[in-house]
Amino acid sequence: MQTKPYYSCNLATNPNVPFSGCDPNIGDYPFTDGIVGNGQGFHTNQSAFGYPGGGLFDTRFEAYAGDSWKVNPNFTLNYGVRYVRDTGCTDSDLAPIPCSATILITCTGNLLDQWGPGLGNRVRQPNANLAPQIGFAWDPWRNGKTAIRGGGGLYYENNIFNNVVDERRNKLATGSFNQFQFLNCQPGASPGSLSLPLPIPDRIQPNFVTSVDGYDLATLVCFPALGAQLR
């Protein structure tokens, strides 16, 4: 939870003591905005380490073969090929998201195809990443004092693991996994005017709630002193 008061205290009371004009009791400050989680604690639906979720598995394999060819006494050619396979960074095990997952638009087929043909297809696991590379070393004056080198190749960067972890839960058809929502309080808001989007089973679009455990977000969660809320 983080707070950001809509007022400022006197910071100039004593310039040598930071925040000398502020109330030292954090419990006296109102709740003005915060990051709210659903308490599930899991980013994925894959079990691991004895827990029902939160796992993400990856098998990474790389191999390289190369050789050198001395074309003539002052020119050498180096060449090779690398193979890269990374299995846990694509979510390729998940099916495409169908249009039936939302009621916000009317469509048929895969949902993401509405923004471009093929975008809604299942993510392809790249199992044939072959990366050829070539280079050379040249002694133009054949005296062993000067060398000109160059080269190039095809290279594959590994996907960042967080990219898969953070997007996986948004592709799941069911399950309420780790979600964070931002509650931005508004001064003078009326009851029921603020809402949080929370996921609901079998649908991609969220369910907007205006109260939690009977407390109205706009008037009972927002702005009471933090100390009063903690008691």
C-alpha positions as CSV (number, residue, x, y, z in Angstrom):
1,M,0.0,0.0,0.0
2,Q,1.3,3.5,-0.8
3,T,-0.2,6.8,0.2
4,K,0.0,10.3,-1.4
5,P,-1.8,13.0,0.6
6,Y,-3.6,15.7,-1.3
7,Y,-2.2,18.3,1.0
8,S,1.4,19.2,2.0
9,C,2.7,19.9,5.4
10,N,5.1,22.8,6.2
11,L,8.5,21.6,5.0
12,A,10.2,24.9,5.8
13,T,9.8,24.8,9.6
14,N,13.4,23.8,10.0
15,P,15.4,23.6,6.8
16,N,18.1,21.5,8.5
17,V,15.6,18.8,9.6
18,P,13.8,17.1,6.7
19,F,10.0,17.1,7.0
20,S,10.2,18.9,10.3
21,G,6.7,20.4,9.8
22,C,5.0,17.0,9.1
23,D,3.0,14.8,11.5
24,P,5.4,12.1,12.6
25,N,2.6,9.6,13.1
26,I,1.9,7.9,9.7
27,G,-1.4,6.6,11.1
28,D,-2.8,10.2,11.1
29,Y,-2.5,10.4,7.3
30,P,-5.4,9.5,5.1
31,F,-5.5,6.7,2.6
32,T,-5.4,8.5,-0.8
33,D,-4.3,5.9,-3.3
34,G,-2.9,2.4,-3.2
35,I,-2.0,-0.8,-5.0
36,V,-4.4,-3.6,-4.1
37,G,-3.7,-7.3,-4.7
38,N,-6.1,-10.1,-4.8
39,G,-4.0,-12.1,-2.3
40,Q,-3.7,-15.2,-4.5
41,G,0.1,-15.0,-4.6
42,F,0.7,-17.0,-7.8
43,H,1.7,-15.7,-11.2
44,T,1.1,-19.0,-13.0
45,N,-1.2,-22.0,-12.8
46,Q,1.7,-24.5,-12.8
47,S,2.4,-26.2,-9.5
48,A,5.9,-26.2,-8.1
49,F,7.8,-26.8,-4.8
50,G,4.6,-28.2,-3.2
51,Y,2.5,-25.2,-4.1
52,P,-0.6,-25.3,-6.4
53,G,0.8,-22.5,-8.6
54,G,3.7,-20.1,-9.3
55,G,5.9,-22.5,-11.2
56,L,7.5,-21.8,-14.6
57,F,9.7,-24.4,-16.2
58,D,12.4,-23.9,-18.8
59,T,14.8,-26.2,-20.7
60,R,17.7,-24.3,-22.3
61,F,20.0,-26.1,-24.7
62,E,22.7,-24.6,-26.9
63,A,25.4,-26.2,-29.2
64,Y,28.1,-24.7,-31.4
65,A,30.3,-26.1,-34.1
66,G,32.9,-24.2,-36.0
67,D,36.1,-24.4,-38.0
68,S,38.9,-22.3,-39.6
69,W,40.1,-22.4,-43.2
70,K,43.4,-20.8,-44.1
71,V,42.6,-19.7,-47.6
72,N,46.1,-18.5,-48.2
73,P,49.0,-17.6,-45.8
74,N,47.7,-14.1,-45.1
75,F,43.9,-14.8,-45.0
76,T,42.0,-17.0,-42.6
77,L,38.3,-17.7,-42.7
78,N,36.4,-18.6,-39.6
79,Y,32.8,-20.0,-39.7
80,G,30.4,-21.9,-37.6
81,V,26.8,-22.4,-36.6
82,R,25.0,-22.3,-33.2
83,Y,21.8,-24.0,-32.2
84,V,19.6,-22.5,-29.5
85,R,16.5,-24.0,-27.9
86,D,14.7,-22.4,-25.0
87,T,11.4,-24.1,-24.1
88,G,9.9,-22.1,-21.2
89,C,9.7,-18.5,-22.6
90,T,6.8,-18.6,-25.1
91,D,3.6,-19.9,-23.4
92,S,3.3,-22.1,-26.4
93,D,1.3,-24.7,-24.3
94,L,-1.6,-22.3,-24.0
95,A,-4.4,-22.3,-26.6
96,P,-5.4,-19.2,-28.6
97,I,-7.8,-16.8,-26.9
98,P,-11.2,-17.3,-28.6
99,C,-13.7,-14.5,-29.3
100,S,-16.1,-16.2,-26.9
101,A,-13.8,-15.0,-24.0
102,T,-15.2,-11.5,-24.2
103,I,-18.5,-9.8,-24.5
104,L,-17.0,-6.4,-25.3
105,I,-16.9,-7.1,-29.1
106,T,-18.7,-9.5,-31.4
107,C,-16.4,-11.7,-33.5
108,T,-15.6,-15.2,-34.5
109,G,-12.4,-17.2,-34.4
110,N,-9.4,-16.0,-32.3
111,L,-9.8,-12.8,-30.5
112,L,-6.4,-11.2,-31.5
113,D,-7.0,-11.8,-35.1
114,Q,-9.3,-8.8,-35.1
115,W,-6.2,-6.6,-35.0
116,G,-4.2,-8.5,-37.6
117,P,-4.4,-11.9,-39.4
118,G,-2.5,-14.5,-37.5
119,L,-2.0,-12.5,-34.3
120,G,-4.4,-14.8,-32.5
121,N,-2.6,-18.0,-33.4
122,R,-1.0,-20.2,-30.7
123,V,2.5,-18.9,-29.9
124,R,5.0,-20.9,-31.8
125,Q,7.8,-22.6,-29.9
126,P,11.0,-21.9,-31.9
127,N,12.8,-25.2,-32.1
128,A,14.9,-24.5,-35.2
129,N,16.9,-21.5,-34.2
130,L,20.1,-22.1,-36.3
131,A,22.5,-19.1,-36.1
132,P,25.3,-19.1,-38.8
133,Q,28.4,-17.0,-38.1
134,I,31.4,-16.1,-40.2
135,G,34.5,-14.0,-39.7
136,F,37.9,-13.4,-41.3
137,A,41.5,-12.3,-40.4
138,W,43.6,-10.6,-43.1
139,D,47.2,-9.6,-43.1
140,P,47.2,-7.2,-46.1
141,W,51.0,-6.7,-46.3
142,R,52.0,-10.2,-45.3
143,N,54.5,-9.0,-42.7
144,G,52.7,-10.1,-39.5
145,K,52.4,-6.5,-38.2
146,T,48.9,-5.6,-39.4
147,A,45.7,-7.5,-39.1
148,I,42.2,-6.6,-40.4
149,R,39.4,-8.6,-38.8
150,G,35.7,-8.7,-39.4
151,G,32.7,-10.9,-39.1
152,G,29.0,-11.2,-38.6
153,G,26.3,-13.7,-37.9
154,L,22.8,-14.4,-36.7
155,Y,22.2,-14.3,-33.0
156,Y,19.1,-15.1,-30.8
157,E,18.4,-13.3,-27.6
158,N,16.8,-15.2,-24.8
159,N,13.3,-13.9,-23.8
160,I,13.2,-12.4,-20.4
161,F,11.5,-14.8,-18.0
162,N,9.3,-12.0,-16.5
163,N,7.7,-11.5,-19.9
164,V,6.2,-14.9,-19.7
165,V,5.4,-14.8,-16.0
166,D,3.6,-11.5,-16.3
167,E,1.5,-12.3,-19.3
168,R,0.6,-16.0,-18.6
169,R,-2.1,-15.2,-16.0
170,N,-3.8,-12.9,-18.5
171,K,-4.2,-15.7,-21.1
172,L,-5.8,-18.2,-18.7
173,A,-9.4,-18.9,-19.3
174,T,-10.1,-19.7,-15.6
175,G,-8.5,-19.1,-12.3
176,S,-7.9,-15.9,-10.3
177,F,-4.1,-15.7,-10.1
178,N,-1.9,-12.9,-8.8
179,Q,-3.4,-9.5,-9.9
180,F,-2.6,-6.0,-8.8
181,Q,-5.0,-3.1,-9.3
182,F,-4.6,0.6,-8.6
183,L,-7.2,2.4,-6.5
184,N,-7.0,6.2,-7.0
185,C,-9.1,8.0,-4.5
186,Q,-11.0,11.2,-5.6
187,P,-11.9,13.9,-3.1
188,G,-15.7,14.4,-2.8
189,A,-16.5,11.1,-4.6
190,S,-20.0,9.8,-4.0
191,P,-20.7,6.2,-2.7
192,G,-20.3,3.6,-5.5
193,S,-18.4,6.0,-7.8
194,L,-15.0,4.3,-7.5
195,S,-14.4,0.7,-8.7
196,L,-11.7,-1.9,-9.0
197,P,-11.5,-4.3,-11.9
198,L,-11.1,-7.8,-10.6
199,P,-10.9,-11.0,-12.8
200,I,-13.9,-13.4,-13.0
201,P,-13.9,-17.0,-14.0
202,D,-14.1,-17.9,-17.7
203,R,-13.9,-14.3,-18.9
204,I,-11.1,-12.1,-19.9
205,Q,-12.9,-8.8,-19.0
206,P,-12.9,-8.0,-15.3
207,N,-15.8,-7.6,-12.9
208,F,-15.9,-4.0,-11.5
209,V,-16.5,-3.9,-7.7
210,T,-17.3,-0.8,-5.8
211,S,-17.0,-2.2,-2.3
212,V,-14.9,-4.8,-0.4
213,D,-16.3,-6.6,2.6
214,G,-19.1,-4.0,2.8
215,Y,-16.8,-1.0,2.8
216,D,-17.5,1.4,0.0
217,L,-14.3,2.2,-1.9
218,A,-15.0,5.9,-2.5
219,T,-16.1,6.9,1.0
220,L,-15.1,4.2,3.5
221,V,-11.8,2.9,2.2
222,C,-10.6,6.3,0.8
223,F,-9.5,9.1,3.0
224,P,-10.0,7.8,6.6
225,A,-6.8,7.9,8.6
226,L,-4.6,4.9,8.1
227,G,-4.4,4.3,11.8
228,A,-8.2,4.1,12.0
229,Q,-8.3,1.6,9.2
230,L,-5.6,-0.6,10.8
231,R,-7.5,-0.8,14.1
